Structure formats: C-alpha cells, structure tokens
C-alpha cells in the first residue's frame, strides 16, 4: 500500500486516520513535484523570493519563451 502500512492495518484503522494519512501523502507528493519542477526549470529552491513566485506551469502560467527552448 502507498502509505507503508499493511492490509490488516487498513482494515483495522478508522476512516478519519486513513483520510488524514492520505491528505498528508498528497501534500508531500505536491511538494516533491514542485521541487522537481523547480529543478527542471532552473529555479533556486532555497531562495525564498523565488519560492514565493511559485513554479512555472504549476503555480503560475509557464513563460512562452522558456517553452520555446524545449521544443
């Protein structure tokens, strides 16, 4: 299972706990995706100013000039 738990745990746990774990996994996956996109687009992920702008193509529209370089 994606949460690192056994099937037995899944059947014995409460729905509230399961939903909380799925939400946390979703947040972690989104952060991983944003970090990967920032590295691909060449952004400095440690710079708070760059981080506040968001990731092109995810948080804001991608720059058409940058997209032209990829095609």
N, C-alpha and C positions, 0 to 999 in steps of 0.2 A: 504494500500500500504506500502511497506517496507520503504519508505523514510519518512513516517509520514505525508504525505500530502493527501488531498482528491482527488477524481477522477476529480472533477471540476478543481482543481489546475493543475492536469496533462494535461488536455486538453487546458488550457489557458497559459501554460508556453512555453518558447522557447526550441527548441531541445538542444541548447548549455547549457542552465541552467540544463536541465534534465541529460545530459551526465556528466556534472561536478558533480552533486549530486551523480550519480551512481558510478563514479570513487572514490569519497570521501568515500562512503559507503563501496566500495570494499577494500580501504586502511584500513579502521577501522576494517573490518572483518578479514583481514590478520593479523593485529596487535593482535587482540583478539585470533586468532588461534595460533599465535606464543607464546603468553603469556601462553595460556592453555597448549601447548606442553612443554614449559619450566617448568611449574609447575609439569606436569606429570613426566617428565624425571628427575626432581630434580635439575634443574639449578637455580642459583641465578639470578633473572631477574633484580635486582638492580645493579649488578656488571658489569661495562662497558666492562671489558675484556671478561667475559662470554658472554655478549650480542654480542660482535663483532665476536665471533666464530660462532654464529648462532645457530639455533635449530636443533638437530639431527633429520634426517628424513624429514626436510623441507628445510633448507638452505644447509645442507651437509649430506652425507650418514650417516645413523644410525650405531652405533657401534654394530657389531655382538654379542659381549659378553653381551651387555645390552639387546639385543633382546632375547637371550637365557634365561635370567631370566624371561621374560614374558611368555614363552611357557611352 
